[in-house]
């Protein structure tokens, strides 16, 4: 069952996992908005180390304002980075003032 719907604001967690992870460091702790639900898939972090029997997790596309990610760069206010993020890396947020 999906935890997030399109339009929900989320924060990317910094889980401190070792090895193969799908989240770039620059996106951790950032706030974004879910723009698409991609489906349910086996966790690639488990698959990378040969664990094929794990549970499937939801995958979302999340948009981030580039001006928030890279404030010193020359970006238009509407420029967004959209990245696919698995559910276990996301937390809901209530304050949506800074999310794209």
Protein Blocks (a to p, Z undefined) as FASTA:
>chain_A
ZZbdehiacddddehpghjdfbdfklgopacddfbdfbjcddfklmmnopakbccddddd
ddddfklmmmmbccdfklccdddddfklpccdfblmlgZZ
